[in-house]
Structure formats: C-alpha cells, structure tokens
Amino acid sequence: MVFGARLDDRVTGDPTRFAPNAKIVHFEIDPAQLDRVRACELPVIGDLAKTIPAFHAELRNASLPDWSGWRAVACGPERAELDPRGLAQPTIRFLDELFSRLPQDSVVIADVGQHQMWAAQRYRSSSPRGFITSGGLGAMGFALPAAVGVQLAKPETCVLCVSGDGGFQMNIQELATVHRLGLPIKVVIVDNKYLGMVRQWQQLFYARNYAETDLSDNPDFVEIAKAYRIHGWRLNEAAMVEYPVSAETGDLIENFLRSPGPELLVFDCAPEANVYPMVPAGAALSEMVFEDIE
Amino acid sequence: MLKGAEIVLRCVRAEGVDLVFGYPGGAIMPLYDALDGSGVRHILTRHEQGAVFAAEGFARVTGKVGVAMATSGPGATNLVTGIADAKMDSVPLVCITGQVRTAMIGTDAFQETDVFGVTLSLTKWSRLVRTIDEIPEVIAEGFHWARSGRPGPVVIDIPTDILKAKKEFSGPVKFTPHARAADATAEGAFSDTIVALLQRATRPVALVGAGAKLSGAVPELRRLLDDLNVPTFATVHGLGAVPPQSPYYLGMVGMHGTRQPILLCMRPICLWFSERGWMIG
C-alpha cells in the first residue's frame, strides 16, 4: 500500500528488483505518476483526503487476516531508532543531541548532501510539515533561503537550518536577509571541507579520485557570520565522543537553540565521514551497503 | 483607472497573499513601484534563487501558495532552479516575472529571455500576459493551478508596458475550472479491490509519501494506519506523517533509508537476524 509517494528511483533502487513479487496498491492524486518506475497492480486515483477515509470506512466492515506473526518479524527487535551503527557517527550523535533539544513543532530545513541524509535519518518528530528539504531536485543552496520563508510564515516557531559547507555557500548572501529581518533562524553548517556526498561516491565508486570536491580552504564561517552581524559558534566533533555530552557542550547547544536572535553554528565534521546505510545508484535495495569496505 | 501593476497586486492580494519574496530590476519596476499600500509585504532577498527558495519554504510549511517576483532576463533565469524544485516536490508556487515591453519581444532586447519557453517543461501552468484586460483571469487561473490537485509551480510573465498601462478595474475574478465528473475512484468501492487484496496478503506493508500532507489527510492516514497496524515506512517527504513512536513504524525507505523497510520490500526466501541486522538468505 503506497500512500501519496511517487516511487521514484531513490526509493526503489533498481526498479526491476524492487518488490518484484508484491502487489502494489498506489494511492495517488496525479495519474501521470503511476507506473513510471514500478507499475502498480491497483491504482487508487484521487485526493488522499477522500480516498483514505472511503477505504477506511469499508475496511471496518471487513475481516482481515491475523498478521501478528508478520508484525513480530517485521517490527521486532531492531527498529529504526535502535540502529547502533548509525549512532557511532559523531555528526549523527550531534544531530540527535540537537533534535532532542528542539521545542515541539520546530521546523528542520535540510540542504542537500550528506548532512541532509543524516538529518532525515535522525528526524524524530511527528510534525507533518516539520521536515523540509529539496528532495526530488536535490538543489544545493535550498536550506538557508527556505528557512527565511519558513521563519516568516511561523515567526514563533523554532526554525533549524541544517546545511553543508558546499550548499551553504551557494546562497550565503541570504545571511543579509536574515540579518535585516532579525529572523531567529538557527543555522548549522556541517563542515567536512568537502562536497561530501560526491566525495563519498568518488571514494566508493571512483577509486578515491576526489576530483574537484576538495573544499579544505573553506572560509571561516564564524567570521563570515560576524561580517553579516550574526553571532557564530564552533563545535568540533570531538565534543561528541563523550556520551552523554559534557555540560559545556550541552550548554553550548542549548544556548545556540534558545537564543532570541539568528545564530550560526559550525560543526567540524571528519572529512571522510560517510552516510550509511546506502544503496548504490541502480543497485537493488538488497545490495545495501552498511559500512566502509576497503 | 488603475495601472496594470496595481491590478496584479490587487488580484494577488485577493488570492490571500500578503507576503512575497523577490528582487527588483528594470522590467519589473512598475510592480515594485506599486507595492506601497498594496497590502502585500515584500521580502528582499539577495539573489532571485533566494527569493524562490524562500517562497518555497513559506509554501512547504504553510501549505499556502508561495510567491516569488523577479525581473526579466537574468532575474527570471535565476528563478529556474526553484521552479524545477517546486515541480519535483509538488510545492504550490507562483512566480511573477517582468518581461521587456511587448513591442520589443523577440528582438533580443536588453534583459530579454523567453521565460515562458525556458520554464515550459518545468511549470504546471504558465502564461505570457498579452493584454492588461486578461490580468485578473490569468492571476486567478495561475493560483488555481498552483494549489489545486497535485500542487506545482506557475509562471506569469508580464511585459513592462502592460504593468504600466491603465484600465478601469472592476475587481478580482474567480477561476472556475471546467466541470468534470466527480472523482469516481474517491467514492468508489474498495471491498472488491484493496480489501480483497489485503485479505489474501500475508506480509502487507505501507509506504507513506508526501501525498497525505499535501491533501491535509494526515489524521485520516494515521487513523487508518493505527487500525491496519502493518509495518509502515516513509519516504523523505513522508517524514512526520506517521508518528515515529508508532509500534509499526520502521523509518525511512530508500537510498539512505533504514534497513528494515528495504528488506521488507524484497521477497526474502528467509529472514534472519544477526548482530548486523536483517539478512536475506
């Protein structure tokens, strides 16, 4: 049962090997989206606000099989948030720390790249419009200006913009907009001094030929923020080794989030940290990679 | 008598817009000249891409139409990435661009770009305004398409002479789409189809995308999933639609998703659990 998802290549991996024996029921408003990547067996065309209640109403009169055995297997001992491999990574620990301290109904805006996937993996809110990112297009530079729009729409809401050092520089000029309007946006730059996602692919699929992804001479983003009259902070990933984090680190994160004005925090991340799990492009989902393989 | 620019702003205001994002320039100047007192607040970004992404941020968090404004030529081409972005992620967006004056169109005039042509494959609907008379209809129809059905981007390109021209204005209009048969499938019967499929299913799963958010159907979806109680996962744009603490929720699917949804999508011959997680045998 697919509810309002397009089933694009990033979701299915190799479509010929995506759920090859499944029968897919596709709830979708746009008929042009059906059968593009993986054909469905049963389309349900229409606004989900109508089709879901109609389906649900009929379901109440039907007796369904007992799926408890299946549920026990599928939702058993290892659920997403328990993934220990993920938590070993300092940036992920940092994002967990940050997200766990966010007020309810905060909005997280992620740019495009490794930090975006780490943020999506660790996002733990049930606020339907609380996680905003350029998903389909993957347009770097999205997050900072998008956060401006979000904060103007929700002046009382905590708005957290998570960007990378590459994407941040694509619309860095919008710090001037943030300053002029005094928008209390909290900007995090996960700074690994690389175009990290491309570098990760170069590492895994192009024999570590880091062609033009090196950003090791990045400017000092705290100084940049200062030039825009925005207060800046710096946190090294070494601070995330301790668990729970030290009082000093906890205070820094807390003060960053609770400040009434705009704030920018540079998180210095290991240059060659990778996003896992990962399904190589064009591979089947079963060919998922979990860790660095030399 | 009102100027074309004032008519544009009154019509935009009538669509419920009080906040727009943009960057001024030659061809769009009449519209900027008319901003004061229009009831529309303008946010100056420092690049047109900033304006269109900010409009998207506004639209994505509120569900309302985001509006971006830019001048002709480089101003308009700087919007293109945001327009493509809004198309991909179904974001309701209206871009209003200035164009060189009607008589100069097609002469490679200063800051002239065929914005209608450039954005044609990226927009859900677009229009080059040809007379001051059609402004109210074009604005009404543009906003309708931006927010109706599967939301998406709209471009309205207005030559500068039309923004400066004057006309008696009788008020904004409402767009009424052609009548069509009601969504038969929406009211249709599910007993013979999905319910029947489910009754035969041994390992059902649910995948949630952005659709329920866009439809405002999140409560209905949550009620349905609570009753179904089947293993459920979400795409990146589905995050937040299902409360993560739901016992049946397994996280994000896809290239960087968690392992469980991915393996449940396949047809495992057998599943076993080890310290490395789910494995397929």
Boltz contact constraints between the chains, C-beta under 6 A:
constraints:
  - contact:
      token1: [A, 1]
      token2: [B, 206]
      max_distance: 6.0
  - contact:
      token1: [A, 2]
      token2: [B, 207]
      max_distance: 6.0
  - contact:
      token1: [A, 3]
      token2: [B, 208]
      max_distance: 6.0
  - contact:
      token1: [A, 3]
      token2: [B, 212]
      max_distance: 6.0
  - contact:
      token1: [A, 4]
      token2: [B, 209]
      max_distance: 6.0
  - contact:
      token1: [A, 4]
      token2: [B, 210]
      max_distance: 6.0
  - contact:
      token1: [A, 4]
      token2: [B, 211]
      max_distance: 6.0
  - contact:
      token1: [A, 4]
      token2: [B, 212]
      max_distance: 6.0
  - contact:
      token1: [A, 5]
      token2: [B, 207]
      max_distance: 6.0
  - contact:
      token1: [A, 5]
      token2: [B, 209]
      max_distance: 6.0
  - contact:
      token1: [A, 5]
      token2: [B, 235]
      max_distance: 6.0
  - contact:
      token1: [A, 10]
      token2: [B, 254]
      max_distance: 6.0
  - contact:
      token1: [A, 10]
      token2: [B, 255]
      max_distance: 6.0
  - contact:
      token1: [A, 11]
      token2: [B, 235]
      max_distance: 6.0
  - contact:
      token1: [A, 11]
      token2: [B, 253]
      max_distance: 6.0
  - contact:
      token1: [A, 11]
      token2: [B, 254]
      max_distance: 6.0
  - contact:
      token1: [A, 19]
      token2: [B, 265]
      max_distance: 6.0
  - contact:
      token1: [A, 21]
      token2: [B, 267]
      max_distance: 6.0
  - contact:
      token1: [A, 23]
      token2: [B, 197]
      max_distance: 6.0
  - contact:
      token1: [A, 25]
      token2: [B, 194]
      max_distance: 6.0
  - contact:
      token1: [A, 29]
      token2: [B, 149]
      max_distance: 6.0
  - contact:
      token1: [A, 29]
      token2: [B, 150]
      max_distance: 6.0
  - contact:
      token1: [A, 30]
      token2: [B, 150]
      max_distance: 6.0
  - contact:
      token1: [A, 42]
      token2: [B, 193]
      max_distance: 6.0
  - contact:
      token1: [A, 44]
      token2: [B, 185]
      max_distance: 6.0
  - contact:
      token1: [A, 45]
      token2: [B, 185]
      max_distance: 6.0
  - contact:
      token1: [A, 46]
      token2: [B, 183]
      max_distance: 6.0
  - contact:
      token1: [A, 46]
      token2: [B, 185]
      max_distance: 6.0
  - contact:
      token1: [A, 46]
      token2: [B, 186]
      max_distance: 6.0
  - contact:
      token1: [A, 47]
      token2: [B, 215]
      max_distance: 6.0
  - contact:
      token1: [A, 48]
      token2: [B, 211]
      max_distance: 6.0
  - contact:
      token1: [A, 48]
      token2: [B, 212]
      max_distance: 6.0
  - contact:
      token1: [A, 48]
      token2: [B, 215]
      max_distance: 6.0
  - contact:
      token1: [A, 48]
      token2: [B, 217]
      max_distance: 6.0
  - contact:
      token1: [A, 49]
      token2: [B, 215]
      max_distance: 6.0
  - contact:
      token1: [A, 49]
      token2: [B, 216]
      max_distance: 6.0
  - contact:
      token1: [A, 49]
      token2: [B, 217]
      max_distance: 6.0
  - contact:
      token1: [A, 50]
      token2: [B, 186]
      max_distance: 6.0
  - contact:
      token1: [A, 51]
      token2: [B, 186]
      max_distance: 6.0
  - contact:
      token1: [A, 52]
      token2: [B, 217]
      max_distance: 6.0
  - contact:
      token1: [A, 52]
      token2: [B, 220]
      max_distance: 6.0
  - contact:
      token1: [A, 52]
      token2: [B, 221]
      max_distance: 6.0
  - contact:
      token1: [A, 52]
      token2: [B, 224]
      max_distance: 6.0
  - contact:
      token1: [A, 53]
      token2: [B, 220]
      max_distance: 6.0
  - contact:
      token1: [A, 55]
      token2: [B, 190]
      max_distance: 6.0
  - contact:
      token1: [A, 56]
      token2: [B, 224]
      max_distance: 6.0
  - contact:
      token1: [A, 58]
      token2: [B, 190]
      max_distance: 6.0
  - contact:
      token1: [A, 58]
      token2: [B, 191]
      max_distance: 6.0
  - contact:
      token1: [A, 62]
      token2: [B, 195]
      max_distance: 6.0
  - contact:
      token1: [A, 64]
      token2: [B, 198]
      max_distance: 6.0
  - contact:
      token1: [A, 70]
      token2: [B, 203]
      max_distance: 6.0
  - contact:
      token1: [A, 74]
      token2: [B, 231]
      max_distance: 6.0
  - contact:
      token1: [A, 74]
      token2: [B, 264]
      max_distance: 6.0
  - contact:
      token1: [A, 75]
      token2: [B, 231]
      max_distance: 6.0
  - contact:
      token1: [A, 75]
      token2: [B, 248]
      max_distance: 6.0
  - contact:
      token1: [A, 78]
      token2: [B, 277]
      max_distance: 6.0
  - contact:
      token1: [A, 80]
      token2: [B, 250]
      max_distance: 6.0
  - contact:
      token1: [A, 80]
      token2: [B, 251]
      max_distance: 6.0
  - contact:
      token1: [A, 80]
      token2: [B, 258]
      max_distance: 6.0
  - contact:
      token1: [A, 107]
      token2: [B, 61]
      max_distance: 6.0
  - contact:
      token1: [A, 117]
      token2: [B, 256]
      max_distance: 6.0
  - contact:
      token1: [A, 120]
      token2: [B, 236]
      max_distance: 6.0
  - contact:
      token1: [A, 120]
      token2: [B, 252]
      max_distance: 6.0
  - contact:
      token1: [A, 123]
      token2: [B, 239]
      max_distance: 6.0
  - contact:
      token1: [A, 124]
      token2: [B, 244]
      max_distance: 6.0
  - contact:
      token1: [A, 125]
      token2: [B, 240]
      max_distance: 6.0
  - contact:
      token1: [A, 126]
      token2: [B, 240]
      max_distance: 6.0
  - contact:
      token1: [A, 126]
      token2: [B, 243]
      max_distance: 6.0
  - contact:
      token1: [A, 127]
      token2: [B, 240]
      max_distance: 6.0
  - contact:
      token1: [A, 128]
      token2: [B, 213]
      max_distance: 6.0
  - contact:
      token1: [A, 128]
      token2: [B, 218]
      max_distance: 6.0
  - contact:
      token1: [A, 128]
      token2: [B, 240]
      max_distance: 6.0
  - contact:
      token1: [A, 128]
      token2: [B, 241]
      max_distance: 6.0
  - contact:
      token1: [A, 129]
      token2: [B, 61]
      max_distance: 6.0
  - contact:
      token1: [A, 130]
      token2: [B, 240]
      max_distance: 6.0
  - contact:
      token1: [A, 131]
      token2: [B, 239]
      max_distance: 6.0
  - contact:
      token1: [A, 131]
      token2: [B, 240]
      max_distance: 6.0
  - contact:
      token1: [A, 132]
      token2: [B, 60]
      max_distance: 6.0
  - contact:
      token1: [A, 134]
      token2: [B, 85]
      max_distance: 6.0
  - contact:
      token1: [A, 135]
      token2: [B, 89]
      max_distance: 6.0
  - contact:
      token1: [A, 135]
      token2: [B, 236]
      max_distance: 6.0
  - contact:
      token1: [A, 135]
      token2: [B, 237]
      max_distance: 6.0
  - contact:
      token1: [A, 136]
      token2: [B, 88]
      max_distance: 6.0
  - contact:
      token1: [A, 136]
      token2: [B, 89]
      max_distance: 6.0
  - contact:
      token1: [A, 137]
      token2: [B, 84]
      max_distance: 6.0
  - contact:
      token1: [A, 137]
      token2: [B, 85]
      max_distance: 6.0
  - contact:
      token1: [A, 137]
      token2: [B, 88]
      max_distance: 6.0
  - contact:
      token1: [A, 139]
      token2: [B, 81]
      max_distance: 6.0
  - contact:
      token1: [A, 139]
      token2: [B, 85]
      max_distance: 6.0
  - contact:
      token1: [A, 142]
      token2: [B, 53]
      max_distance: 6.0
  - contact:
      token1: [A, 145]
      token2: [B, 50]
      max_distance: 6.0
  - contact:
      token1: [A, 145]
      token2: [B, 53]
      max_distance: 6.0
  - contact:
      token1: [A, 145]
      token2: [B, 54]
      max_distance: 6.0
  - contact:
      token1: [A, 146]
      token2: [B, 53]
      max_distance: 6.0
  - contact:
      token1: [A, 146]
      token2: [B, 56]
      max_distance: 6.0
  - contact:
      token1: [A, 146]
      token2: [B, 57]
      max_distance: 6.0
  - contact:
      token1: [A, 148]
      token2: [B, 54]
      max_distance: 6.0
  - contact:
      token1: [A, 149]
      token2: [B, 54]
      max_distance: 6.0
  - contact:
      token1: [A, 149]
      token2: [B, 55]
      max_distance: 6.0
  - contact:
      token1: [A, 149]
      token2: [B, 57]
      max_distance: 6.0
  - contact:
      token1: [A, 149]
      token2: [B, 58]
      max_distance: 6.0
  - contact:
      token1: [A, 150]
      token2: [B, 57]
      max_distance: 6.0
  - contact:
      token1: [A, 150]
      token2: [B, 61]
      max_distance: 6.0
  - contact:
      token1: [A, 153]
      token2: [B, 58]
      max_distance: 6.0
  - contact:
      token1: [A, 153]
      token2: [B, 61]
      max_distance: 6.0
  - contact:
      token1: [A, 153]
      token2: [B, 62]
      max_distance: 6.0
  - contact:
      token1: [A, 171]
      token2: [B, 50]
      max_distance: 6.0
  - contact:
      token1: [A, 173]
      token2: [B, 46]
      max_distance: 6.0
  - contact:
      token1: [A, 173]
      token2: [B, 47]
      max_distance: 6.0
  - contact:
      token1: [A, 174]
      token2: [B, 45]
      max_distance: 6.0
  - contact:
      token1: [A, 174]
      token2: [B, 46]
      max_distance: 6.0
  - contact:
      token1: [A, 174]
      token2: [B, 50]
      max_distance: 6.0
  - contact:
      token1: [A, 176]
      token2: [B, 46]
      max_distance: 6.0
  - contact:
      token1: [A, 177]
      token2: [B, 45]
      max_distance: 6.0
  - contact:
      token1: [A, 275]
      token2: [B, 256]
      max_distance: 6.0
  - contact:
      token1: [A, 277]
      token2: [B, 259]
      max_distance: 6.0
  - contact:
      token1: [A, 278]
      token2: [B, 256]
      max_distance: 6.0
  - contact:
      token1: [A, 279]
      token2: [B, 255]
      max_distance: 6.0
  - contact:
      token1: [A, 285]
      token2: [B, 262]
      max_distance: 6.0
  - contact:
      token1: [A, 285]
      token2: [B, 265]
      max_distance: 6.0
  - contact:
      token1: [A, 286]
      token2: [B, 266]
      max_distance: 6.0
  - contact:
      token1: [A, 286]
      token2: [B, 280]
      max_distance: 6.0
  - contact:
      token1: [A, 288]
      token2: [B, 262]
      max_distance: 6.0
